[in-house]
Amino acid sequence: MIERVRQAIRRTIRSLARPLNNLTGGGVTPNEVTVFGLIMHLPIAYLIAIGSNLWAAILLVFFGLFDTLDGELARLQKRDSPSGMLLDASTDRIKEVILYSGAAYILAKGDHPTTAVWAVAACGASLSVSYIKAKGEAAIATSKQTFTHGELNYLLANGLMRFEIRMVLLIVGLLVNRLLYAIIVIAILSSFTALQRLIFITRKLS
C-alpha cells in the first residue's frame, strides 16, 4: 500500500515537472530544487519550535513533494548523476536534524523538559536507518556476491520506517497536536528498523 501511494505521488509530480521545466526553459536545476527544499526546512523547524503545528505540517507536506520534484526534473533534463543522488540523500538527513532540533526545543520548553530526549533519540535512530542502508550499499559494492535489482532494493530498503514514513508520522503528530507521541513512535520503530536492516544485510553478506 505504501508503495502504491509513493507511485501515485510520483505520477502527480511527474505531470507537474514537465510544465515547470517548459515554463522555465530548463533554467531551474534539480540541485537548486534540492537546496531550496532544504533551506525551507529551517522555517518549518522554527514553526515547530514555537508551537505553530498546523503551518509546520502544511509546509512539510508541500516541501515533501519537492523531494520528488528534483528527481523528476533530473530525469527530464537528463541530469541524473551520482553527485545529485548524494546531494539528495545528504540533504534528507540534514532536514531531519533540523526538524528534530525544533521538536527538541519545544519539548524542552514544556512542562516536562526531559521529554526532549525523545527528539534526540528519534533523530539518532532515523539517521541510523539511513546510515546502515548506505554502509550496506558500500559493503555490497565491494563484496563478491551478486544480487538482482529486486533483491538489492528489498535488501537495502526493508523495514517500516523509511524516510517518507517518518515524515508522514511527524506530519500526523503535528496535525493532531501530539508531537511527542509521534516522536516516541518514530524513535522506537526507527530503532527497530535499523536493527532489522543491520541483521538482514549482515546475514545476506555472510
Rosetta silent file (secondary structure, phi, psi, omega in degrees, C-alpha in Angstrom):
SEQUENCE: MIERVRQAIRRTIRSLARPLNNLTGGGVTPNEVTVFGLIMHLPIAYLIAIGSNLWAAILLVFFGLFDTLDGELARLQKRDSPSGMLLDASTDRIKEVILYSGAAYILAKGDHPTTAVWAVAACGASLSVSYIKAKGEAAIATSKQTFTHGELNYLLANGLMRFEIRMVLLIVGLLVNRLLYAIIVIAILSSFTALQRLIFITRKLS
SCORE:     score description
SCORE:     0.000 S_00000001
   1 L     0.000  -43.055  179.249    0.000    0.000    0.000 S_00000001
   2 H   -60.136  -42.442 -179.199    2.831    2.387    0.892 S_00000001
   3 H   -65.223  -36.731  178.120    4.492    1.698   -2.439 S_00000001
   4 H   -64.189  -40.357  177.598    1.226    2.401   -4.307 S_00000001
   5 H   -63.828  -43.839  179.339    0.922    5.765   -2.554 S_00000001
   6 H   -59.758  -43.394 -179.664    4.528    6.606   -3.441 S_00000001
   7 H   -66.013  -38.026  178.516    3.913    5.753   -7.092 S_00000001
   8 H   -63.792  -41.827  178.121    0.726    7.851   -7.158 S_00000001
   9 H   -64.104  -42.331 -179.442    2.626   10.841   -5.752 S_00000001
  10 H   -63.799  -38.860  177.868    5.392   10.362   -8.286 S_00000001
  11 H   -63.408  -40.727  179.231    2.904   10.292  -11.150 S_00000001
  12 H   -63.958  -46.628 -179.813    1.351   13.530   -9.896 S_00000001
  13 H   -65.859  -36.606  178.752    4.721   15.265   -9.539 S_00000001
  14 H   -61.514  -37.517 -179.883    5.801   13.961  -12.942 S_00000001
  15 H   -70.175  -22.822  178.408    2.760   15.619  -14.502 S_00000001
  16 H   -91.588  -28.754 -175.197    3.787   18.927  -12.862 S_00000001
  17 H   -65.520  -40.550 -178.075    7.525   18.677  -13.507 S_00000001
  18 H   -64.307  -47.773  176.133    7.255   18.826  -17.303 S_00000001
  19 H   -60.548  -39.274  178.468    5.180   22.066  -17.419 S_00000001
  20 H   -63.284  -41.982 -179.916    7.523   23.643  -14.838 S_00000001
  21 H   -65.651  -39.951  178.457   10.552   22.636  -16.875 S_00000001
  22 H   -67.898  -40.848 -178.309    8.997   24.019  -20.063 S_00000001
  23 H   -62.417  -39.133 -177.364    7.943   27.228  -18.342 S_00000001
  24 H   -93.759    0.172 -178.811   11.461   27.925  -17.051 S_00000001
  25 L    62.760   29.330 -178.512   13.192   26.654  -20.170 S_00000001
  26 L    74.985   13.506 -177.088   15.139   24.205  -18.035 S_00000001
  27 L   -75.423  -20.148  177.115   16.505   27.102  -16.024 S_00000001
  28 L   -94.980  114.674 -176.455   15.574   25.523  -12.681 S_00000001
  29 L   -88.518  157.556  177.372   18.026   22.715  -11.995 S_00000001
  30 H   -58.131  -40.143 -179.414   17.338   19.667   -9.806 S_00000001
  31 H   -65.022  -34.992  177.101   20.098   20.659   -7.381 S_00000001
  32 H   -64.825  -40.583  177.005   18.554   24.109   -6.959 S_00000001
  33 H   -63.137  -43.043 -179.851   15.230   22.487   -6.070 S_00000001
  34 H   -61.256  -47.947 -178.123   17.001   20.175   -3.598 S_00000001
  35 H   -67.523  -39.266  178.421   18.860   23.012   -1.865 S_00000001
  36 H   -62.785  -42.859  177.580   15.761   25.237   -1.771 S_00000001
  37 H   -60.252  -39.098  177.513   13.772   22.418   -0.174 S_00000001
  38 H   -63.939  -47.941 -178.259   16.498   22.030    2.456 S_00000001
  39 H   -59.811  -38.147 -177.848   16.589   25.750    3.256 S_00000001
  40 L   -70.463  -10.324  174.699   12.812   25.857    3.686 S_00000001
  41 H   -77.158  -13.899  175.357   13.053   23.285    6.465 S_00000001
  42 H   -67.012  -51.423  175.721   14.607   25.987    8.659 S_00000001
  43 H   -64.741  -28.915  176.812   11.357   27.999    8.934 S_00000001
  44 H   -64.849  -44.696  177.778    9.452   24.715    9.356 S_00000001
  45 H   -62.091  -37.162  177.642   11.651   23.840   12.343 S_00000001
  46 H   -63.740  -42.440  178.470   11.070   27.343   13.697 S_00000001
  47 H   -62.497  -39.055  176.283    7.294   26.869   13.415 S_00000001
  48 H   -63.689  -42.493 -177.245    7.612   23.575   15.301 S_00000001
  49 H   -64.044  -30.155 -179.308    9.750   25.281   17.959 S_00000001
  50 L   -97.625    3.406  176.033    7.121   27.978   18.591 S_00000001
  51 L    84.086   14.940  178.017    4.230   25.506   18.578 S_00000001
  52 L   -88.503   71.964 -169.478    2.693   26.543   15.242 S_00000001
  53 H   -67.446  -38.179 -176.695    1.994   22.927   14.371 S_00000001
  54 H   -62.874  -48.763 -179.794   -0.617   23.371   11.646 S_00000001
  55 H   -66.277  -36.187  176.894    1.551   25.597    9.463 S_00000001
  56 H   -61.802  -42.550  179.947    4.563   23.384   10.083 S_00000001
  57 H   -65.393  -42.583 -179.644    2.560   20.363    8.905 S_00000001
  58 H   -61.395  -45.824 -179.420    1.268   22.171    5.799 S_00000001
  59 H   -68.328  -34.089  177.199    4.759   23.246    4.784 S_00000001
  60 H   -64.050  -40.394  176.965    6.138   19.777    5.462 S_00000001
  61 H   -62.717  -47.784 -177.043    3.573   18.278    3.095 S_00000001
  62 H   -61.780  -49.020 -176.737    4.364   20.854    0.412 S_00000001
  63 H   -80.742  -12.562  169.567    8.133   20.546    0.619 S_00000001
  64 H   -65.597  -34.923  176.878    7.859   16.804    0.972 S_00000001
  65 H   -68.117  -28.032  177.168    6.634   16.886   -2.619 S_00000001
  66 H   -60.522  -29.721 -179.853    9.781   18.831   -3.518 S_00000001
  67 H   -61.236  -27.914  178.355   11.695   15.679   -2.635 S_00000001
  68 H   -91.141  -31.442 -176.741   10.140   14.039   -5.673 S_00000001
  69 H   -61.782  -41.545 -177.542   10.260   17.089   -7.943 S_00000001
  70 H   -63.511  -38.065  178.121   14.058   17.282   -8.060 S_00000001
  71 H   -66.065  -40.033  179.024   14.296   13.669   -9.205 S_00000001
  72 H   -66.632  -39.670  177.283   11.705   14.181  -11.927 S_00000001
  73 H   -64.567  -38.999  179.147   13.494   17.302  -13.171 S_00000001
  74 H   -60.910  -39.583  178.775   16.785   15.402  -13.231 S_00000001
  75 H   -70.092  -40.933  179.898   15.233   12.770  -15.481 S_00000001
  76 H   -64.432  -41.360 -176.436   13.610   15.351  -17.745 S_00000001
  77 L   -89.502    1.598 -178.089   16.814   17.371  -18.096 S_00000001
  78 L    55.691   45.106  179.069   18.984   14.231  -18.303 S_00000001
  79 L  -114.599   21.193  175.209   20.971   15.430  -15.301 S_00000001
  80 L   -60.201  130.348 -179.596   20.828   12.222  -13.295 S_00000001
  81 L  -155.982  154.273  175.942   24.199   11.885  -11.624 S_00000001
  82 H   -58.318  -35.493 -179.405   25.849   10.238   -8.609 S_00000001
  83 H   -68.158  -35.233  176.972   26.604   13.698   -7.193 S_00000001
  84 H   -67.442  -39.969  177.057   22.919   14.638   -7.435 S_00000001
  85 H   -63.892  -39.840  178.082   21.921   11.437   -5.668 S_00000001
  86 H   -63.740  -44.705  179.041   24.483   12.161   -2.943 S_00000001
  87 H   -61.496  -44.041 -178.671   23.167   15.707   -2.502 S_00000001
  88 H   -62.188  -47.632 -179.285   19.569   14.486   -2.323 S_00000001
  89 H   -65.955  -40.047 -178.182   20.316   11.788    0.261 S_00000001
  90 H   -67.343  -41.809 -179.606   22.525   14.095    2.334 S_00000001
  91 H   -67.057  -31.402  175.979   20.002   16.925    2.440 S_00000001
  92 H   -61.330  -40.572  179.394   17.298   14.500    3.599 S_00000001
  93 H   -67.942  -40.160  179.565   19.442   13.639    6.617 S_00000001
  94 H   -64.946  -38.212  177.220   20.138   17.322    7.329 S_00000001
  95 H   -56.823  -43.778 -178.359   16.399   18.046    7.125 S_00000001
  96 H   -64.803  -41.382  177.698   15.742   15.502    9.859 S_00000001
  97 H   -60.032  -44.212  179.907   18.386   17.033   12.126 S_00000001
  98 H   -61.842  -47.390 -176.842   16.815   20.466   11.588 S_00000001
  99 H   -65.266  -44.816 -178.832   13.256   19.240   12.250 S_00000001
 100 H   -70.758  -23.719  174.091   14.115   17.246   15.375 S_00000001
 101 H   -66.622  -42.862  176.256   16.078   20.217   16.715 S_00000001
 102 H   -62.855  -40.131  178.857   12.900   22.289   16.513 S_00000001
 103 H   -65.939  -41.653  179.498   10.974   19.475   18.208 S_00000001
 104 H   -61.931  -37.439 -179.189   13.595   19.155   20.962 S_00000001
 105 H   -64.223  -49.351 -177.330   13.345   22.895   21.644 S_00000001
 106 H   -66.423  -35.003  178.351    9.559   22.945   22.084 S_00000001
 107 H   -69.905  -38.192  179.020    9.642   19.811   24.249 S_00000001
 108 H   -67.790  -26.325  179.931   12.413   21.220   26.429 S_00000001
 109 L   -84.090   -8.261 -175.741   10.362   24.386   26.945 S_00000001
 110 L   -81.717 -169.865 -178.394    7.306   22.412   28.083 S_00000001
 111 L   -69.426  -23.026 -178.945    6.196   21.190   31.492 S_00000001
 112 L  -126.279   78.402 -173.130    8.321   18.061   31.162 S_00000001
 113 H   -60.680  -23.016 -179.323   11.637   19.178   29.606 S_00000001
 114 H   -67.783  -16.563  178.774   13.192   15.713   29.886 S_00000001
 115 H   -67.407  -13.261  178.005   10.881   14.540   27.085 S_00000001
 116 H   -61.428  -21.590  179.535   13.214   16.398   24.711 S_00000001
 117 H   -62.647  -26.511  178.579   15.439   13.319   24.903 S_00000001
 118 H   -66.705  -33.727  177.277   12.891   11.549   22.680 S_00000001
 119 H   -66.954  -38.278  176.788   13.603   14.032   19.881 S_00000001
 120 H   -64.739  -43.788  179.330   17.308   13.261   20.211 S_00000001
 121 H   -63.819  -41.318  179.559   16.550    9.520   20.142 S_00000001
 122 H   -63.512  -41.483  179.262   14.277    9.900   17.110 S_00000001
 123 H   -63.743  -48.555 -179.091   16.962   11.855   15.268 S_00000001
 124 H   -63.082  -43.197 -179.501   19.674    9.319   16.089 S_00000001
 125 H   -66.451  -39.766  179.752   17.522    6.310   15.223 S_00000001
 126 H   -63.701  -44.365  178.818   16.372    7.901   11.944 S_00000001
 127 H   -65.246  -33.777  179.178   19.938    8.648   10.884 S_00000001
 128 H   -64.235  -39.102  178.338   20.936    5.085   11.813 S_00000001
 129 H   -57.930  -47.189 -178.198   18.320    3.662    9.436 S_00000001
 130 H   -73.044  -35.541 -179.547   19.788    5.635    6.540 S_00000001
 131 H   -64.150  -44.006 -179.605   23.398    5.082    7.624 S_00000001
 132 H   -63.968  -36.994  176.056   23.002    1.298    7.672 S_00000001
 133 H   -62.046  -45.857 -178.666   21.480    1.446    4.186 S_00000001
 134 H   -64.794  -44.330  178.820   24.425    3.488    2.907 S_00000001
 135 H   -67.387  -33.606  175.954   27.023    1.233    4.531 S_00000001
 136 H   -62.741  -42.615  177.475   25.144   -1.787    3.222 S_00000001
 137 H   -60.156  -43.035  179.844   25.399   -0.404   -0.306 S_00000001
 138 H   -65.658  -41.057 -179.436   29.137    0.114    0.152 S_00000001
 139 H   -65.426  -40.643  179.926   29.614   -3.372    1.590 S_00000001
 140 H   -67.796  -38.026 -179.312   27.690   -4.984   -1.272 S_00000001
 141 H   -62.433  -30.510 -178.243   29.638   -2.979   -3.866 S_00000001
 142 H   -99.280   -1.593 -179.828   32.914   -4.418   -2.547 S_00000001
 143 L   -88.190  167.702 -179.765   31.623   -7.954   -1.946 S_00000001
 144 L   -92.037   -1.133 -178.313   31.802  -10.857   -4.374 S_00000001
 145 L   -82.688  150.384  176.990   28.096  -11.578   -4.081 S_00000001
 146 L  -119.686  142.147 -179.895   25.630  -10.618   -6.786 S_00000001
 147 L  -130.709  148.764  172.844   22.014   -9.669   -6.274 S_00000001
 148 L   -72.079  165.174  179.805   19.179   -8.968   -8.677 S_00000001
 149 H   -58.971  -43.517 -179.934   17.771   -5.429   -8.743 S_00000001
 150 H   -63.013  -42.491  179.023   14.668   -6.567   -6.840 S_00000001
 151 H   -64.083  -42.295 -178.779   16.734   -8.374   -4.206 S_00000001
 152 H   -65.493  -41.444  179.443   19.017   -5.387   -3.776 S_00000001
 153 H   -62.383  -43.708  179.455   16.109   -2.969   -3.454 S_00000001
 154 H   -69.507  -39.779 -177.889   14.467   -5.110   -0.775 S_00000001
 155 H   -60.107  -41.896 -173.405   17.764   -5.790    0.969 S_00000001
 156 H   -93.422  -18.346 -175.875   18.624   -2.120    1.403 S_00000001
 157 H  -118.061   14.574 -178.658   15.163   -0.605    1.874 S_00000001
 158 L   -71.997  164.395 -177.501   13.424   -3.208    4.005 S_00000001
 159 L   100.411  154.292 -173.714   11.793   -2.234    7.275 S_00000001
 160 L   -74.129  -45.359 -164.789    8.893    0.030    8.060 S_00000001
 161 L   -88.465   65.704  171.694   10.466    3.367    8.985 S_00000001
 162 L   -74.387  169.667 -175.980   11.779    4.742    5.741 S_00000001
 163 H   -53.448  -46.067 -177.154   12.272    8.498    5.400 S_00000001
 164 H   -62.193  -39.488 -179.436    8.837    9.066    3.857 S_00000001
 165 H   -68.410  -39.400  178.043    7.089    7.149    6.645 S_00000001
 166 H   -61.329  -41.319 -179.972    8.956    9.059    9.326 S_00000001
 167 H   -68.375  -37.635  177.526    7.870   12.332    7.755 S_00000001
 168 H   -62.240  -44.770  178.726    4.252   11.176    7.489 S_00000001
 169 H   -61.825  -40.714  178.978    4.222   10.288   11.195 S_00000001
 170 H   -64.132  -42.860  179.115    5.725   13.660   12.063 S_00000001
 171 H   -62.546  -44.669  178.925    3.098   15.460    9.960 S_00000001
 172 H   -61.636  -43.971  178.277    0.266   13.496   11.599 S_00000001
 173 H   -59.215  -38.542  178.309    1.670   14.265   15.050 S_00000001
 174 H   -69.362  -42.192 -176.720    1.728   17.962   14.197 S_00000001
 175 H   -64.928  -35.935 -177.737   -1.785   17.957   12.753 S_00000001
 176 L  -100.207   11.356  179.304   -3.354   16.320   15.811 S_00000001
 177 L    55.823   42.963  176.501   -1.142   18.218   18.289 S_00000001
 178 L  -130.568   54.494 -175.391    0.503   15.042   19.534 S_00000001
 179 H   -60.850  -44.372 -178.184    4.078   15.808   18.529 S_00000001
 180 H   -59.706  -45.216 -178.983    5.648   13.979   21.478 S_00000001
 181 H   -62.457  -40.957  179.203    3.714   10.776   20.790 S_00000001
 182 H   -62.715  -41.145 -178.667    4.688   10.872   17.113 S_00000001
 183 H   -68.950  -37.325  176.888    8.341   11.350   18.012 S_00000001
 184 H   -62.312  -44.225  178.822    8.271    8.484   20.517 S_00000001
 185 H   -62.195  -44.113  179.153    6.820    6.190   17.847 S_00000001
 186 H   -60.633  -45.018 -178.519    9.454    7.337   15.346 S_00000001
 187 H   -61.274  -46.745 -175.927   12.270    6.769   17.862 S_00000001
 188 H   -70.791  -50.146 -176.585   11.154    3.256   18.814 S_00000001
 189 H   -70.691  -31.453  176.915   10.189    1.971   15.365 S_00000001
 190 H   -68.952  -36.848  176.324   13.223    3.541   13.681 S_00000001
 191 H   -62.335  -43.457  178.488   15.493    1.816   16.209 S_00000001
 192 H   -63.731  -42.818 -179.823   13.792   -1.482   15.406 S_00000001
 193 H   -64.130  -41.083  178.844   14.098   -0.837   11.649 S_00000001
 194 H   -61.524  -45.840  178.869   17.810   -0.002   11.968 S_00000001
 195 H   -64.340  -41.664  179.038   18.460   -3.225   13.885 S_00000001
 196 H   -60.068  -46.571  179.766   16.337   -5.202   11.421 S_00000001
 197 H   -63.951  -42.552 -178.458   18.277   -3.833    8.442 S_00000001
 198 H   -60.932  -46.368  179.832   21.630   -4.463   10.113 S_00000001
 199 H   -64.956  -44.117 -176.394   20.793   -8.103   10.865 S_00000001
 200 H   -64.140  -46.797 -178.790   19.244   -8.680    7.442 S_00000001
 201 H   -67.525  -40.948  179.287   22.136   -7.195    5.462 S_00000001
 202 H   -60.530  -43.713  179.318   24.756   -8.915    7.636 S_00000001
 203 H   -63.881  -41.135 -179.106   23.123  -12.293    7.087 S_00000001
 204 H   -66.112  -39.713 -179.466   22.915  -11.773    3.346 S_00000001
 205 H   -71.279  -24.896  179.840   26.572  -10.724    3.119 S_00000001
 206 L   -79.983    0.000    0.000   27.603  -13.752    5.183 S_00000001
